[in-house]
């Protein structure tokens, strides 16, 4: 997996220098304010209690208070500028120094909530936590310079050194871990749990990162969810990705709409989108391919994944040679119409296409089908491990078929004869049937012609017989009558 860039690491140097600058500014302010005169209205001095349930302990603590009540200030110049704010608690050098009218704030640590003026219900614990906040409210910062640059952002929670450090106006962010969401400026509704989770995020929104350096490089990507160490680690602008598992989608940069569940699932994907990978190292080889679904397609024994880098629109479930049986509910016993499904030698499912647009070198079968006349159909039973019920079967023996025509058998991935291509046998049988049918039709035509000739001959013979009979009758009529000869002469 890729490591964090030098540009991002330089940002950490930036806020460290920023922290030193803030310390210098506070020191100058301390010198200027300590020499100022204390208003006459503040009596007794800071080491005592004030009216209206205010409590102050420390030089110039609650220095400017006029009408506020229920405040507690402990430390040098804590709540120094507060005039009418109420129910604020400040503990630490310059804590809540600039507050004027804000209420229900709690600041613990040097410079905590230093610039807050009117923001309400903020909680800062740690040196310079929420240091720059002015009007932002309902923020919680726990840790050195946590939410230190927040100005008007609201409803943010930062726990850890430099958590949400550069956030200015972003709202509804939650950062739990050292440098979590540390570079976020205006991004909203992000959640980061873990060391440097969502570290580089600037304006990206609605991201969730749970794990060390999860979504570390994300800048403007939105609606991402990363759970696990280094998940979506180098993602920058990719959006709507979900990664659950150590290193899942670890090298994704701009790919979007990916879902990876499992150790290093889709770990090498960079720009591919709309991929789904479930299982350890699922989709391992995918880099730029899109619209793929890979489930458990990594062989942990041989360290081989069945997918390809730029593969698109492909579904892969399981590993050839590892899974040896498939059971899918809702198929067996369910009546449905449609085309039969076939499996090629590589294990790919599909439908044997018959359209002319899928075929080349089309020509009549002619005598190519005559070989099937030598095939010997048999009855048989599958072995017990295949069919324990011993159902009677009818078909062919693939090895015998191969002797007649090798093109009529299919082979497995090892090149061994596996089954008969019954679809091809059926087509050849049809060809032989049509040839026989043509011959029968020709015989019928010849027989019909012969019948006509016989009928014509019979008619002719009948006509001749009639004529003979007529002539014979005429001859009988034309004969002289027989005369009787007497004896007397």
C-alpha positions in Angstrom: 0.0 0.0 0.0 1.1 3.6 -0.6 2.5 5.7 2.2 1.5 9.2 3.1 2.8 12.0 0.9 5.4 14.5 1.9 3.0 17.3 1.2 0.6 16.0 3.8 3.4 15.6 6.4 4.4 19.2 5.8 0.9 20.2 7.0 1.8 18.8 10.4 4.9 21.0 10.5 2.6 23.9 9.6 0.3 23.6 12.6 3.3 23.0 14.9 4.7 26.3 13.9 1.3 27.8 14.2 1.1 26.6 17.8 4.4 28.3 18.6 3.1 31.5 17.0 0.0 31.3 19.2 2.1 31.0 22.3 4.1 34.1 21.3 0.9 36.1 20.7 -0.5 35.0 24.1 2.7 36.1 25.8 2.5 39.5 24.3 -1.1 39.8 25.3 -0.3 38.8 28.8 2.3 41.6 29.1 -0.1 44.2 27.8 -3.1 43.1 30.0 -1.2 42.7 33.2 -0.2 46.3 33.1 -3.7 47.6 32.6 -5.7 49.1 35.5 -8.4 47.1 37.1 -11.9 48.5 36.8 -13.3 50.0 40.0 -16.4 47.9 39.7 -14.6 44.6 40.5 -14.4 44.2 44.3 -13.2 42.2 46.2 -9.9 41.4 44.4 -9.5 38.2 42.2 -8.6 35.9 45.1 -12.1 36.1 46.5 -15.6 35.4 45.2 -17.8 37.8 43.2 -21.5 38.5 43.4 -24.0 36.6 41.3 -22.4 33.2 42.0 -19.2 34.1 40.2 -15.9 32.6 41.3 -12.4 33.8 40.3 -9.0 32.8 41.3 -5.9 34.2 39.6 -4.5 37.5 38.4 -7.1 39.4 36.3 -9.5 36.4 36.3 -13.0 37.6 35.3 -11.3 41.0 34.9 -14.1 42.7 32.9 -17.2 41.0 34.4 -20.2 43.3 34.8 -23.6 41.4 34.7 -22.7 37.8 34.1 -23.4 35.2 36.8 -22.5 31.6 37.6 -19.0 31.8 36.1 -15.9 30.1 37.4 -12.4 31.4 36.4 -9.2 29.8 37.7 -5.9 31.0 36.3 -4.1 34.0 35.0 -6.5 36.2 33.0 -9.1 33.5 32.6 -12.4 34.8 31.3 -10.6 38.2 31.2 -13.0 39.9 28.7 -16.3 38.4 30.0 -18.8 41.1 30.7 -22.2 39.5 30.6 -21.6 35.8 29.9 -22.9 33.3 32.3 -22.3 29.7 33.5 -18.8 29.6 32.0 -15.9 27.6 33.5 -12.3 28.5 32.6 -9.3 26.8 34.1 -5.8 27.6 32.8 -3.6 30.5 31.6 -5.7 32.8 29.3 -8.5 30.3 29.1 -11.7 31.9 27.6 -9.7 35.1 27.5 -11.9 36.9 24.8 -15.3 35.7 25.9 -17.8 38.6 26.3 -21.3 37.3 26.3 -21.1 33.6 25.6 -22.7 31.1 27.9 -22.2 27.5 29.1 -18.6 27.2 27.9 -15.9 25.1 29.7 -12.3 25.7 29.0 -9.5 23.8 30.6 -5.9 24.5 29.6 -3.6 27.3 28.5 -5.3 29.4 25.7 -8.3 27.1 25.6 -11.1 28.9 23.8 -8.9 32.0 23.9 -10.7 33.9 21.1 -14.2 32.8 21.9 -16.4 35.8 22.2 -20.1 34.9 21.9 -20.0 31.2 21.2 -22.1 29.1 23.6 -21.9 25.6 25.0 -18.4 24.9 24.0 -16.1 22.5 25.9 -12.3 22.8 25.5 -9.8 20.7 27.4 -6.2 21.0 26.5 -3.7 23.8 25.7 -5.0 26.0 22.8 -8.1 23.7 22.3 -10.7 25.7 20.4 -8.2 28.5 20.6 -9.6 30.5 17.6 -13.3 29.9 18.2 -15.3 33.1 18.0 -19.0 32.4 17.6 -19.0 28.7 17.0 -21.2 26.8 19.5 -21.8 23.3 20.9 -18.2 22.3 20.1 -16.2 19.9 22.3 -12.4 19.7 22.0 -10.2 17.5 24.2 -6.5 17.6 23.5 -3.6 19.9 22.7 -4.7 22.3 19.9 -7.8 20.3 19.2 -10.1 22.4 17.1 -7.6 25.2 17.6 -8.5 27.1 14.4 -12.3 26.7 14.6 -14.0 30.0 14.3 -17.7 29.6 13.6 -18.0 25.8 13.2 -20.7 24.2 15.3 -21.5 20.9 16.9 -18.0 19.5 16.4 -16.3 17.0 18.7 -12.5 16.6 18.7 -10.7 14.3 21.0 -6.9 13.9 20.6 -3.9 16.1 20.0 -4.5 18.3 16.9 -7.8 16.6 16.2 -9.8 18.9 13.8 -6.9 21.3 14.3 -7.5 23.4 11.1 -11.3 23.2 11.1 -12.7 26.8 10.7 -16.4 26.7 9.7 -17.1 23.0 9.3 -20.1 21.7 11.3 -21.1 18.4 12.8 -17.7 16.7 12.6 -16.4 14.1 15.1 -12.7 13.4 15.5 -11.4 10.9 18.0 -7.7 10.3 17.8 -4.4 12.1 17.5 -4.5 14.3 14.3 -7.8 12.9 13.3 -9.4 15.3 10.8 -6.6 17.6 11.5 -6.6 19.4 8.2 -10.4 19.7 7.8 -11.4 23.3 7.2 -15.0 23.5 6.0 -16.0 19.8 5.6 -19.2 18.9 7.5 -20.7 15.8 9.0 -17.4 13.8 9.1 -16.6 11.2 11.7 -13.0 10.1 12.3 -11.9 7.6 14.9 -8.2 6.6 15.1 -4.8 8.1 14.7 -4.7 10.4 11.7 -8.0 9.1 10.5 -9.3 11.5 7.7 -6.1 13.4 8.4 -6.0 15.3 5.0 -9.7 16.0 4.6 -10.3 19.6 3.8 -13.8 20.1 2.4 -15.0 16.6 2.0 -18.3 15.9 3.9 -20.3 13.0 5.2 -17.2 10.7 5.6 -16.8 8.1 8.3 -13.3 6.7 9.1 -12.7 4.2 11.9 -9.1 3.0 12.2 -5.5 4.2 12.1 -4.9 6.4 9.0 -8.3 5.4 7.6 -9.2 7.8 4.8 -5.9 9.5 5.5 -5.4 11.2 2.2 -9.0 12.1 1.6 -9.4 15.8 0.7 -12.7 16.5 -1.0 -14.2 13.0 -1.3 -17.6 12.7 0.3 -19.9 10.0 1.6 -17.1 7.5 2.2 -17.0 4.9 5.0 -13.8 3.3 6.0 -13.5 0.8 8.9 -10.1 -0.7 9.6 -6.4 0.2 9.6 -5.3 1.9 6.4 -8.7 1.5 4.8 -9.2 3.9 1.9 -5.8 5.2 3.0 -4.8 7.2 -0.2 -8.3 8.1 -1.3 -8.3 11.7 -2.3 -11.5 12.7 -4.2 -13.3 9.3 -4.6 -16.8 9.4 -3.1 -19.5 7.0 -1.9 -17.0 4.2 -1.2 -17.4 1.7 1.7 -14.4 -0.2 3.0 -14.5 -2.6 5.9 -11.3 -4.5 6.7 -7.6 -3.7 7.2 -6.2 -2.2 4.0 -9.5 -2.5 2.1 -9.5 -0.1 -0.9 -6.1 1.0 0.5 -4.9 2.4 -2.9 -8.1 3.9 -4.1 -7.6 7.5 -5.2 -10.5 8.7 -7.3 -12.6 5.6 -7.7 -16.2 6.0 -6.5 -19.1 3.8 -5.5 -17.0 0.8 -4.5 -17.8 -1.6 -1.7 -15.0 -3.7 -0.1 -15.5 -6.0 2.8 -12.5 -8.1 4.1 -8.8 -7.9 4.7 -7.3 -6.0 1.8 -10.4 -6.3 -0.3 -10.0 -4.2 -3.5 -6.6 -3.2 -2.1 -5.1 -2.3 -5.5 -8.1 -0.5 -7.0 -7.2 3.1 -7.9 -9.8 4.6 -10.3 -12.3 1.8 -10.8 -15.8 2.4 -9.7 -19.0 0.5 -8.9 -17.1 -2.6 -7.7 -18.1 -5.0 -5.0 -15.5 -7.2 -3.3 -16.3 -9.5 -0.3 -13.6 -11.7 1.4 -10.0 -11.5 2.2 -8.0 -10.1 -0.8 -11.2 -10.3 -2.9 -10.8 -8.4 -6.1 -7.0 -8.3 -5.5 -6.0 -7.7 -9.1 -8.5 -5.1 -10.0 -7.0 -1.6 -10.5 -9.1 0.4 -13.0 -11.9 -2.0 -13.8 -15.5 -1.1 -13.0 -18.8 -2.8 -12.4 -17.3 -6.0 -11.0 -18.5 -8.3 -8.2 -15.9 -10.5 -6.6 -16.8 -12.7 -3.7 -14.2 -15.0 -2.2 -12.2 -15.2 -5.4 -8.8 -15.3 -3.8 -7.0 -18.6 -3.2 -5.2 -18.3 0.1 -3.2 -21.5 -0.6 -1.8 -20.5 -4.0 -2.1 -16.7 -3.5 -3.9 -16.4 -6.8 -6.8 -14.2 -7.6 -9.0 -15.0 -10.6 -9.7 -11.4 -11.7 -7.8 -9.1 -14.0 -6.6 -5.5 -13.6 -8.8 -3.8 -16.1 -11.7 -6.2 -16.0 -15.2 -4.8 -16.3 -18.8 -6.0 -15.9 -17.8 -9.4 -14.5 -19.0 -11.5 -11.6 -16.6 -13.9 -9.9 -17.6 -16.1 -7.0 -15.2 -18.6 -5.4 -12.0 -20.1 -6.7 -11.7 -22.9 -9.3 -10.4 -26.1 -7.7 -11.2 -24.9 -4.2 -15.0 -24.8 -4.2 -16.2 -28.1 -5.6 -20.0 -27.8 -5.2 -22.5 -25.0 -5.7 -25.9 -24.8 -4.0 -28.2 -21.9 -4.8 -31.7 -21.8 -3.4 -34.6 -20.8 -5.5 -33.5 -22.7 -8.6 -34.3 -26.4 -8.2 -38.0 -27.2 -8.5 -38.8 -23.6 -9.7 -40.6 -23.6 -13.0 -39.5 -20.9 -15.4 -39.2 -20.3 -19.1 -36.1 -19.1 -20.9 -32.9 -20.2 -22.5 -30.7 -23.0 -21.1 -27.5 -21.9 -19.2 -24.2 -23.4 -20.3 -20.7 -23.4 -18.8 -17.6 -23.1 -20.9 -14.2 -24.6 -20.1 -13.2 -21.6 -18.0 -16.2 -21.9 -15.8 -18.0 -18.9 -17.2 -21.8 -19.1 -17.3 -23.8 -17.9 -20.2 -26.4 -18.8 -22.9 -25.3 -20.4 -26.2 -26.1 -17.7 -28.7 -27.9 -18.6 -32.0 -28.2 -15.2 -33.6 -26.3 -14.7 -36.9 -24.5 -11.7 -35.4 -22.5 -14.0 -33.2 -21.4 -16.4 -35.9 -18.8 -16.6 -38.7 -18.1 -19.0 -41.5 -21.7 -20.2 -41.8 -22.2 -23.1 -44.2 -24.6 -26.0 -44.6 -23.8 -29.1 -42.5 -24.4 -31.5 -45.3 -22.6 -34.8 -44.6 -20.8 -33.6 -41.5 -23.6 -35.0 -39.4 -23.4 -38.5 -40.7 -21.0 -39.6 -38.0 -23.7 -39.5 -35.3 -25.3 -42.5 -36.9 -22.4 -44.5 -35.4 -23.2 -43.3 -31.9 -24.4 -45.9 -29.4 -26.9 -44.6 -26.9 -26.8 -46.3 -23.5 -28.7 -46.5 -20.2 -26.8 -46.0 -17.0 -26.7 -44.8 -13.4 -24.5 -42.1 -12.0 -22.1 -43.2 -9.2 -23.5 -43.0 -5.7 -21.5 -39.8 -4.7 -23.2 -38.0 -7.7 -26.7 -39.5 -7.5 -27.4 -41.4 -4.3 -30.9 -42.2 -5.5 -29.6 -44.1 -8.6 -32.1 -42.5 -11.0 -32.0 -44.3 -14.4 -30.2 -42.2 -17.0 -30.2 -42.2 -20.8 -27.5 -40.8 -23.0 -24.0 -41.3 -24.4 -20.5 -42.1 -23.2 -18.3 -39.1 -23.9 -15.2 -41.1 -24.6 -17.1 -43.2 -27.3 -18.4 -40.0 -28.8 -14.9 -38.5 -29.0 -13.8 -41.5 -31.1 -16.6 -40.7 -33.6 -16.2 -36.9 -33.6 -13.9 -35.1 -31.1 -15.8 -31.8 -31.6 -18.8 -33.4 -29.9 -17.3 -33.5 -26.4 -16.4 -30.8 -23.9 -13.2 -30.9 -21.8 -12.5 -29.6 -18.3 -9.7 -27.1 -17.3 -7.2 -30.0 -17.3 -8.1 -31.0 -20.9 -9.8 -34.2 -19.8 -13.0 -35.3 -21.6 -15.9 -34.2 -19.4 -19.3 -34.3 -21.2 -21.1 -34.6 -24.5 -22.2 -31.5 -26.4 -25.7 -32.7 -26.6 -26.8 -29.4 -28.2 -24.5 -30.1 -31.1 -25.6 -33.8 -31.3 -29.2 -32.6 -31.4 -28.4 -30.2 -34.3 -26.7 -33.0 -36.2 -29.6 -35.3 -35.6 -31.9 -32.6 -37.0 -29.7 -32.4 -40.1 -29.9 -36.1 -40.6 -33.6 -36.0 -40.0 -34.0 -33.3 -42.6 -32.0 -35.2 -45.1 -34.1 -38.3 -44.5 -37.2 -36.2 -44.7 -36.1 -34.7 -48.0 -35.5 -38.2 -49.4 -39.0 -39.3 -48.2 -40.5 -36.2 -49.9 -38.7 -37.0 -53.1 -39.9 -40.6 -52.9 -43.5 -39.3 -52.4 -43.2 -37.0 -55.4 -41.9 -39.9 -57.5 -44.6 -42.2 -56.2 -47.2 -39.6 -56.9 -45.9 -39.3 -60.5 -45.8 -43.0 -60.9 -49.4 -43.2 -59.5 -50.5 -40.7 -62.1 -48.8 -42.7 -64.9 -50.5 -45.9 -63.6 -53.8 -44.2 -63.5 -53.3 -42.8 -67.0 -52.3 -46.2 -68.2 -55.3 -47.8 -66.5 -57.6 -45.3 -68.1 -56.0 -45.9 -71.4 -56.4 -49.7 -71.0 -60.0 -49.2 -70.0 -60.6 -47.1 -73.1 -58.9 -49.6 -75.3 -61.0 -52.4 -73.7 -64.1 -50.4 -74.4 -63.2 -49.9 -78.0 -62.4 -53.6 -78.4 -65.7 -54.5 -76.9 -67.5 -52.1 -79.2 -65.7 -53.5 -82.3 -66.5 -57.0 -81.2 -70.2 -56.1 -80.8 -70.2 -54.5 -84.3 -68.7 -57.7 -85.7 -71.3 -59.8 -84.1 -74.1 -57.7 -85.7 -72.6 -57.8 -89.1 -72.4 -61.6 -89.3 -75.0 -63.3 -91.7 -77.7 -65.4 -90.1 -77.0 -69.1 -90.2 -79.1 -71.0 -92.9 -80.5 -74.5 -92.6 -79.9 -76.9 -95.5 -82.7 -79.5 -96.2 -82.2 -83.1 -97.3 -84.7 -83.1 -100.3 -82.8 -81.8 -103.2 
